Amino acid sequence: MSDIEMATGEETLGEWTLNYVPPVGGRYTGKLQVTNHRLLFDAQFDTSVSGTLGELLVTGGGPHGYLSIPRSAISRVDVKTSFFKKKVVVMVGEQQAHTFDYGMLSVKKIAAAIQG
């Protein structure tokens, strides 16, 4: 995700290829980049039957656009795990659940990077 302009003092804390499920539905495969200022998701493939990435926080970018969530907008980070599915749910306010699904792989490092 090197084509994203970073703010002064902004540093990448980690990058992962995973699935993103937006609050409005759908499912996208792409790259999540966590920085000390925000979360960035570059949607590379729409893997849902239907759905749009027409979120308020989306800015121009790849085939579907970039999702950018400022750290200041995050109200809570939840880790949900089962035997076959591990995911991090980022709450923006009390209503918007942004889910990052890492399949069977551990989400501990992702959650730690998001929580700062």
Secondary structure, 3 states (H helix, E strand, C coil): CCCCCCCCCCCEEEEEEEEEECCCCCCEEEEEEEECCEEEEEEEEECCCCCCCCCCCEECCCCCCEEEEEHHHEEEEEEEECCCCEEEEEEECCCEEEEEECCCCCCHHHHHHHHC
